[in-house]
Amino acid sequence: MHPPRALPSTVALVTLVSLLLAGFDAHADADASKISLAVRRTQLANGLVVLLHEDHHTPIVAVNLWYHVGSKDEPAGRYGFAHLFEHLMFQGSKHVPEDMYFRYLERAGASNINGTTGSDRTNYFETVSRNRLELALWLESDRMGFLLDHVDEKTFASQREVVKNERRQNYENAPYGLVQKYVDEAMFPESHPYHHLTIGSPEDLDASTLADVKQFFRTWYVPNNATLAIAGDIDEREATALVEKYFGPVAAGPAPPILPAAPPPVLAGETRLDIESSAELARVQIEWPTPKFFAPGDSDLDLLARVLTATKNSRLFKRLVYVDQIAQDVSAAQASRQLVSQFEIVATAKPGHTPEELLAAIDQELANVVQNGIAEAELSRARTAFVAGKAFGLEGVGARADALNEFVHYTGDPEYLPKDVARYDNASASSLRRVALEWLTPSKRVVAFVRPNKEAPLAGRLVRKVP
């Protein structure tokens, strides 16, 4: 029997990504620095950053607007405002009647129309045919410049109820839905921007006023706190002229406040949470504070997560699901964020098994990584899958526009793609072992034991916190 062959190494991996990205400024070259997304960066007089990426393969254009505000920027007592604004921005503005935003775009054949809110940013996006770019830019600029001319008490109250209902559906009435809330509150002190959920709290939403909403908008939803990416079948000069036409007249606001740097929380030993839920199966959720997005160690933890759970043959999945047969499923992920990330392992037990059994098996496998490292073949498979996933994910112009905005938001450089690929290409078995040793230790984590109790809420209730 021959030993298993490792999947593509550095040269083959970069060539693979180059071929996948072929057609928009990628080259079949073994040098990662040659893999790039061509982008032209400009800035309007009002501070709006504009990113233009041409691709004439299909006659469509993606418009992607990021506001550099998320739930981490919300004032105390007003948690949930960033997400509330995601809803308000679709309801209408001075020149766009109530509930007409989607209708205008859908009538024009647009697709991928939505917005999302995270802890670090809020974005809005749509993909239109080449000849409807002007429509998309008009709509985005009108709500940037004239949202407050439309929002009144009725609209505000209506969308506040929509957000509260969304919280009930996705958190309060979902299996294990509030476990993350308890974990975050245990990991981050109350003063930390990540202490609370992005969805916010019903109490804060009920306490908010229309005046609060207007102040939040004037602080954060200004052109000098936004980046507009346009990718697809465009002419740069024509697109620039349209952006200037619609966004140029929008007045800049005062410089938004800069959040002070927040280092990873220092946990005084392991924190354990006992949680009861009427869900039928027990669960364990383990989280560690880890390096922020794009910081050293972040990409290594991405790869380690794949080594642990990405396939049926990966370490934790094979151990818990197939060998010990104590888990229904197990997953691991590096949740990368602007201030500090979180590495998470979640395992759901099979009937008759406990969270303690799951934790013991997980700890044994993590100890094995620390003591013995991982095989080069494991790393190669993880690296190839991860980078290929990134490349395939950039096939669509919408994903490319979003990637350009992501790079600007987190690194300041829209042309960061080659450096991003290099982060994974430069990872080694020793670097994965090192981050496991440095970050994934029992003394630096929060462990949530979720136990079935038919009398408890489905979402879970915190019974005990130790220490």
C-alpha positions as CSV (number, residue, x, y, z in Angstrom):
1,M,0.0,0.0,0.0
2,H,1.3,3.4,-1.0
3,P,1.2,6.3,1.6
4,P,-1.5,8.9,0.8
5,R,-0.3,11.6,-1.5
6,A,-0.6,15.2,-0.3
7,L,-2.8,17.5,-2.3
8,P,-1.3,20.4,-4.3
9,S,1.5,22.3,-2.7
10,T,2.3,26.0,-3.0
11,V,2.9,26.2,-6.8
12,A,-0.1,24.0,-7.7
13,L,-2.4,25.8,-5.2
14,V,-1.6,29.2,-6.5
15,T,-2.0,28.0,-10.1
16,L,-5.4,26.6,-9.2
17,V,-6.6,29.9,-7.8
18,S,-5.1,31.7,-10.8
19,L,-7.1,29.5,-13.2
20,L,-10.3,29.9,-11.2
21,L,-9.9,33.7,-11.2
22,A,-8.9,33.8,-14.9
23,G,-10.6,36.5,-16.8
24,F,-10.3,39.3,-14.4
25,D,-6.7,40.1,-13.8
26,A,-5.4,36.8,-12.6
27,H,-2.5,34.9,-14.2
28,A,-1.5,31.3,-14.3
29,D,1.6,32.1,-12.3
30,A,3.1,30.4,-9.2
31,D,3.6,33.8,-7.6
32,A,0.7,34.6,-5.3
33,S,1.3,38.3,-5.7
34,K,0.1,38.0,-9.3
35,I,-3.4,37.0,-8.2
36,S,-5.5,40.1,-8.0
37,L,-8.8,41.9,-8.5
38,A,-8.2,44.9,-10.7
39,V,-9.7,47.9,-9.0
40,R,-9.7,51.6,-9.4
41,R,-10.1,53.6,-6.2
42,T,-11.3,57.2,-6.1
43,Q,-12.9,59.4,-3.5
44,L,-15.5,62.1,-3.8
45,A,-15.2,65.5,-2.2
46,N,-17.7,64.5,0.4
47,G,-15.5,61.6,1.5
48,L,-17.3,58.7,-0.2
49,V,-14.7,56.0,-1.2
50,V,-15.5,54.5,-4.7
51,L,-14.2,51.2,-5.9
52,L,-14.6,50.2,-9.6
53,H,-13.9,46.8,-11.0
54,E,-14.5,46.1,-14.7
55,D,-15.6,42.7,-16.0
56,H,-17.3,42.5,-19.4
57,H,-18.0,38.7,-19.5
58,T,-21.7,39.3,-18.7
59,P,-23.9,42.4,-19.1
60,I,-24.6,42.8,-15.4
61,V,-23.3,45.1,-12.6
62,A,-23.1,44.7,-8.9
63,V,-23.6,47.7,-6.6
64,N,-22.4,47.1,-3.1
65,L,-22.4,49.8,-0.4
66,W,-20.8,49.4,3.0
67,Y,-21.4,51.7,5.9
68,H,-18.7,51.4,8.5
69,V,-21.0,50.9,11.4
70,G,-22.2,47.7,13.2
71,S,-23.6,46.7,16.5
72,K,-20.3,47.3,18.1
73,D,-20.8,51.1,17.5
74,E,-24.2,51.3,19.2
75,P,-24.6,53.5,22.3
76,A,-25.4,51.7,25.6
77,G,-29.1,51.3,26.1
78,R,-29.7,51.4,22.3
79,Y,-28.6,47.9,21.3
80,G,-30.1,46.8,18.0
81,F,-29.9,50.2,16.2
82,A,-27.6,49.1,13.4
83,H,-29.9,46.2,12.5
84,L,-32.9,48.4,12.8
85,F,-31.4,50.7,10.3
86,E,-31.0,47.9,7.8
87,H,-34.8,47.6,7.8
88,L,-35.5,51.3,7.8
89,M,-33.3,51.8,4.7
90,F,-35.6,49.7,2.6
91,Q,-38.8,51.5,3.6
92,G,-38.4,54.6,1.5
93,S,-36.7,58.0,1.3
94,K,-37.6,61.5,0.1
95,H,-38.1,60.5,-3.6
96,V,-38.8,56.8,-3.1
97,P,-42.3,56.0,-1.8
98,E,-42.9,53.5,1.1
99,D,-42.1,49.9,0.2
100,M,-41.1,50.8,-3.4
101,Y,-37.3,50.2,-3.1
102,F,-37.6,46.5,-3.9
103,R,-40.3,47.0,-6.5
104,Y,-38.3,49.5,-8.6
105,L,-35.4,47.1,-8.7
106,E,-37.5,43.9,-9.3
107,R,-39.4,45.6,-12.2
108,A,-35.9,46.4,-13.7
109,G,-35.0,42.7,-13.5
110,A,-32.5,43.1,-10.6
111,S,-31.4,40.2,-8.4
112,N,-29.5,39.7,-5.2
113,I,-31.2,42.6,-3.5
114,N,-30.6,42.7,0.2
115,G,-28.8,44.1,3.2
116,T,-27.0,42.6,6.1
117,T,-25.8,43.8,9.5
118,G,-22.9,42.5,11.6
119,S,-21.0,43.5,14.6
120,D,-18.6,45.5,12.4
121,R,-20.4,46.8,9.4
122,T,-23.7,47.2,7.5
123,N,-24.0,46.6,3.8
124,Y,-26.6,47.0,1.0
125,F,-26.4,45.4,-2.4
126,E,-28.1,44.6,-5.7
127,T,-27.2,43.3,-9.1
128,V,-28.7,44.9,-12.2
129,S,-28.3,44.8,-15.9
130,R,-25.7,47.1,-17.3
131,N,-28.3,49.7,-18.5
132,R,-30.0,49.9,-15.1
133,L,-26.9,50.9,-13.1
134,E,-28.2,54.5,-12.9
135,L,-31.4,53.3,-11.2
136,A,-29.4,51.4,-8.5
137,L,-27.1,54.4,-7.9
138,W,-30.1,56.8,-7.6
139,L,-31.9,54.5,-5.1
140,E,-28.8,54.1,-2.9
141,S,-27.9,57.8,-3.0
142,D,-31.5,58.9,-2.2
143,R,-31.6,56.9,1.0
144,M,-28.1,58.0,1.9
145,G,-29.0,61.6,1.4
146,F,-32.8,61.8,2.1
147,L,-33.8,58.9,4.4
148,L,-34.8,61.2,7.2
149,D,-37.2,63.1,4.9
150,H,-39.3,59.9,4.9
151,V,-38.9,58.2,8.2
152,D,-41.7,59.1,10.6
153,E,-43.1,57.6,13.8
154,K,-45.3,55.1,11.9
155,T,-42.5,53.7,9.8
156,F,-40.2,53.6,12.8
157,A,-42.7,51.8,15.0
158,S,-43.5,49.3,12.2
159,Q,-39.9,48.3,11.6
160,R,-39.2,48.2,15.3
161,E,-41.9,45.5,15.6
162,V,-40.5,43.7,12.6
163,V,-37.1,43.5,14.2
164,K,-38.5,42.3,17.5
165,N,-40.4,39.6,15.7
166,E,-37.3,38.6,13.9
167,R,-35.6,38.2,17.3
168,R,-38.4,36.0,18.5
169,Q,-38.2,33.8,15.4
170,N,-34.4,33.5,15.1
171,Y,-33.4,33.6,18.8
172,E,-36.2,33.3,21.4
173,N,-38.1,30.5,19.7
174,A,-35.2,28.7,18.0
175,P,-33.5,25.6,19.4
176,Y,-30.4,26.7,21.3
177,G,-31.2,30.2,20.1
178,L,-29.9,32.2,23.1
179,V,-26.8,30.1,23.8
180,Q,-24.6,32.5,21.9
181,K,-26.0,35.4,23.9
182,Y,-24.9,33.7,27.2
183,V,-21.5,32.8,25.7
184,D,-20.8,36.3,24.5
185,E,-21.9,37.9,27.8
186,A,-19.5,35.5,29.7
187,M,-16.6,36.1,27.3
188,F,-16.8,39.9,27.0
189,P,-17.2,42.4,29.8
190,E,-20.3,44.6,29.7
191,S,-18.2,47.5,28.4
192,H,-16.9,45.5,25.4
193,P,-18.6,46.2,22.0
194,Y,-19.1,42.5,21.4
195,H,-20.9,41.9,24.7
196,H,-24.4,42.0,23.1
197,L,-26.0,40.4,20.1
198,T,-26.4,42.2,16.9
199,I,-30.1,41.7,16.9
200,G,-30.3,43.9,20.1
201,S,-32.8,43.6,22.9
202,P,-36.5,44.2,23.0
203,E,-36.1,46.5,26.0
204,D,-33.6,48.8,24.2
205,L,-35.7,48.8,21.0
206,D,-38.9,49.7,23.0
207,A,-37.0,52.5,24.8
208,S,-35.7,54.1,21.6
209,T,-37.2,57.1,20.0
210,L,-37.4,58.7,16.5
211,A,-35.0,61.3,17.8
212,D,-32.5,58.5,18.6
213,V,-32.9,57.1,15.2
214,K,-32.2,60.4,13.5
215,Q,-29.1,61.0,15.6
216,F,-27.8,57.5,14.8
217,F,-28.3,58.2,11.1
218,R,-26.6,61.6,11.1
219,T,-23.6,60.1,12.9
220,W,-23.0,57.0,10.8
221,Y,-24.9,57.1,7.5
222,V,-22.8,59.8,5.9
223,P,-20.8,59.5,2.7
224,N,-17.5,60.0,4.6
225,N,-18.3,56.8,6.5
226,A,-19.2,54.6,3.5
227,T,-17.5,52.7,0.6
228,L,-19.3,52.1,-2.7
229,A,-18.0,49.2,-4.8
230,I,-19.3,48.7,-8.4
231,A,-18.2,45.6,-10.2
232,G,-19.1,44.2,-13.6
233,D,-19.9,45.4,-17.1
234,I,-19.0,49.1,-16.6
235,D,-17.0,51.8,-18.3
236,E,-15.0,53.4,-15.5
237,R,-15.5,57.0,-16.8
238,E,-19.2,56.5,-17.2
239,A,-19.6,54.9,-13.8
240,T,-17.5,57.6,-12.2
241,A,-19.7,60.3,-13.7
242,L,-22.9,58.6,-12.5
243,V,-21.5,58.2,-9.0
244,E,-20.6,61.9,-8.9
245,K,-24.0,62.8,-10.3
246,Y,-26.0,61.0,-7.6
247,F,-23.7,60.9,-4.6
248,G,-21.7,64.0,-5.1
249,P,-24.4,66.4,-3.8
250,V,-24.9,64.4,-0.6
251,A,-23.2,66.5,2.2
252,A,-20.5,65.0,4.3
253,G,-21.2,64.7,8.0
254,P,-18.9,65.2,11.1
255,A,-16.2,62.5,11.3
256,P,-17.8,59.5,13.0
257,P,-16.3,58.5,16.4
258,I,-13.4,56.1,16.3
259,L,-13.8,53.1,18.6
260,P,-10.7,52.6,20.8
261,A,-8.8,49.4,20.2
262,A,-10.2,46.5,22.2
263,P,-7.7,43.7,22.9
264,P,-8.9,40.1,23.4
265,P,-10.5,39.7,26.8
266,V,-8.3,38.1,29.4
267,L,-10.3,35.2,30.9
268,A,-9.4,34.2,34.4
269,G,-9.5,30.5,33.8
270,E,-12.2,28.5,32.2
271,T,-15.8,29.7,32.5
272,R,-18.5,27.1,32.4
273,L,-22.2,27.8,31.7
274,D,-25.0,25.4,32.6
275,I,-27.9,26.0,30.2
276,E,-31.2,24.2,30.1
277,S,-33.3,23.8,26.9
278,S,-36.4,21.9,25.8
279,A,-34.5,20.8,22.7
280,E,-34.2,17.0,22.8
281,L,-30.5,16.7,22.5
282,A,-27.7,17.9,24.7
283,R,-25.0,20.1,23.2
284,V,-21.6,21.6,24.1
285,Q,-20.4,24.9,22.7
286,I,-16.8,25.9,23.3
287,E,-15.4,29.4,22.4
288,W,-12.0,31.1,22.7
289,P,-11.1,34.7,22.0
290,T,-8.7,34.7,19.1
291,P,-6.8,37.1,16.8
292,K,-8.8,39.7,15.0
293,F,-9.6,39.5,11.2
294,F,-6.4,39.4,9.1
295,A,-4.1,39.5,12.2
296,P,-1.4,36.8,12.5
297,G,-2.9,33.5,13.5
298,D,-6.4,34.3,12.1
299,S,-5.8,32.3,8.8
300,D,-4.1,29.5,10.7
301,L,-7.2,29.1,12.8
302,D,-9.4,29.0,9.7
303,L,-7.3,26.1,8.5
304,L,-7.3,24.3,11.8
305,A,-11.1,24.5,11.9
306,R,-11.2,22.7,8.5
307,V,-8.7,20.1,9.8
308,L,-11.0,19.4,12.8
309,T,-14.5,19.2,11.3
310,A,-14.8,20.1,7.5
311,T,-15.1,16.5,6.2
312,K,-16.3,13.1,7.5
313,N,-12.6,12.1,7.8
314,S,-11.6,15.2,9.8
315,R,-10.4,14.7,13.3
316,L,-13.3,15.7,15.5
317,F,-16.0,14.5,13.1
318,K,-14.4,11.1,12.7
319,R,-13.8,10.8,16.5
320,L,-17.2,12.0,17.8
321,V,-19.6,10.8,15.1
322,Y,-18.0,7.6,13.8
323,V,-15.6,6.2,16.3
324,D,-17.1,7.1,19.7
325,Q,-20.6,7.6,18.2
326,I,-21.5,10.1,20.9
327,A,-22.4,13.0,18.6
328,Q,-25.0,13.7,15.9
329,D,-22.7,16.4,14.4
330,V,-19.8,18.7,15.2
331,S,-18.5,21.9,13.7
332,A,-15.6,24.3,14.1
333,A,-15.1,27.8,12.8
334,Q,-12.9,30.9,13.2
335,A,-15.5,33.7,13.4
336,S,-13.2,36.6,12.3
337,R,-14.1,40.1,13.4
338,Q,-12.6,43.6,13.5
339,L,-11.7,43.9,17.2
340,V,-11.3,40.3,18.3
341,S,-12.4,37.0,16.8
342,Q,-13.8,33.8,18.3
343,F,-12.9,30.2,17.6
344,E,-15.9,28.0,18.1
345,I,-16.5,24.3,18.4
346,V,-20.1,23.1,18.7
347,A,-21.1,19.4,19.1
348,T,-24.6,18.0,19.5
349,A,-24.9,14.8,21.4
350,K,-26.7,11.6,20.3
351,P,-29.5,10.5,22.6
352,G,-28.2,9.2,26.0
353,H,-24.9,11.1,25.9
354,T,-23.8,14.2,27.8
355,P,-22.0,17.4,27.1
356,E,-19.2,16.3,29.4
357,E,-18.6,13.3,27.2
358,L,-18.4,15.5,24.1
359,L,-16.0,17.9,25.8
360,A,-13.7,15.1,27.0
361,A,-13.3,13.8,23.5
362,I,-12.8,17.2,22.0
363,D,-10.1,18.1,24.5
364,Q,-8.3,14.8,23.8
365,E,-8.2,15.6,20.1
366,L,-7.1,19.2,20.7
367,A,-4.3,17.9,23.0
368,N,-3.2,15.6,20.3
369,V,-2.9,18.5,17.9
370,V,-0.8,20.4,20.4
371,Q,1.4,17.5,21.3
372,N,1.9,15.9,17.9
373,G,0.9,18.5,15.4
374,I,-1.0,17.7,12.1
375,A,0.2,15.8,9.0
376,E,1.2,17.8,5.9
377,A,-1.5,16.0,4.0
378,E,-4.1,17.3,6.4
379,L,-2.8,20.8,6.0
380,S,-2.6,20.5,2.2
381,R,-6.2,19.3,1.9
382,A,-7.5,22.1,4.2
383,R,-5.5,24.8,2.4
384,T,-6.6,23.7,-1.1
385,A,-10.2,23.5,-0.1
386,F,-10.2,26.8,1.7
387,V,-8.5,28.8,-1.0
388,A,-10.4,27.1,-3.8
389,G,-13.6,28.0,-1.9
390,K,-12.5,31.6,-1.9
391,A,-11.8,31.5,-5.6
392,F,-15.0,29.9,-6.6
393,G,-16.8,32.4,-4.3
394,L,-15.4,35.2,-6.4
395,E,-16.8,34.0,-9.7
396,G,-19.8,36.3,-9.4
397,V,-19.5,40.1,-9.7
398,G,-21.6,40.5,-6.5
399,A,-19.1,38.5,-4.5
400,R,-16.2,40.5,-5.9
401,A,-17.8,43.8,-5.1
402,D,-18.4,42.6,-1.5
403,A,-14.8,41.3,-1.3
404,L,-13.4,44.7,-2.3
405,N,-15.5,46.4,0.4
406,E,-14.4,43.8,3.0
407,F,-10.8,44.3,2.2
408,V,-11.1,48.1,2.5
409,H,-13.1,47.9,5.7
410,Y,-10.7,45.5,7.5
411,T,-7.3,46.3,5.9
412,G,-7.7,49.7,4.2
413,D,-6.5,48.1,0.9
414,P,-9.0,47.0,-1.8
415,E,-6.2,45.1,-3.6
416,Y,-5.5,42.9,-0.6
417,L,-6.5,39.6,-2.4
418,P,-3.0,38.4,-3.1
419,K,-2.0,39.0,0.5
420,D,-5.1,37.2,1.6
421,V,-4.3,34.2,-0.5
422,A,-0.7,34.3,0.8
423,R,-1.9,34.1,4.4
424,Y,-3.1,30.5,3.7
425,D,-0.4,29.6,1.4
426,N,2.2,30.5,4.0
427,A,0.6,28.5,6.8
428,S,2.5,25.4,8.0
429,A,1.8,22.4,10.2
430,S,4.0,24.0,12.8
431,S,2.0,27.3,12.6
432,L,-1.3,25.5,13.1
433,R,0.2,23.7,16.1
434,R,1.5,26.9,17.5
435,V,-1.9,28.7,17.3
436,A,-3.6,25.7,19.0
437,L,-1.1,25.9,21.8
438,E,-1.3,29.7,22.2
439,W,-5.1,30.2,21.8
440,L,-7.1,27.0,22.3
441,T,-6.2,26.2,25.9
442,P,-8.7,25.3,28.7
443,S,-7.7,28.3,30.7
444,K,-8.8,30.8,27.9
445,R,-12.3,29.6,27.0
446,V,-16.0,29.6,27.7
447,V,-17.8,26.2,27.8
448,A,-21.6,26.0,27.6
449,F,-23.2,22.8,28.6
450,V,-26.7,22.6,27.2
451,R,-28.9,20.0,28.8
452,P,-32.4,18.8,27.9
453,N,-35.3,20.0,30.2
454,K,-38.8,19.9,28.9
455,E,-39.8,22.7,31.2
456,A,-37.1,25.1,29.9
457,P,-37.4,27.5,26.9
458,L,-36.4,26.0,23.6
459,A,-33.9,28.8,23.1
460,G,-32.3,28.0,26.5
461,R,-32.0,29.6,29.9
462,L,-28.9,30.1,31.9
463,V,-29.0,28.2,35.1
464,R,-25.4,28.6,36.5
465,K,-22.2,30.3,35.6
466,V,-18.9,29.0,37.1
467,P,-16.9,31.0,38.1
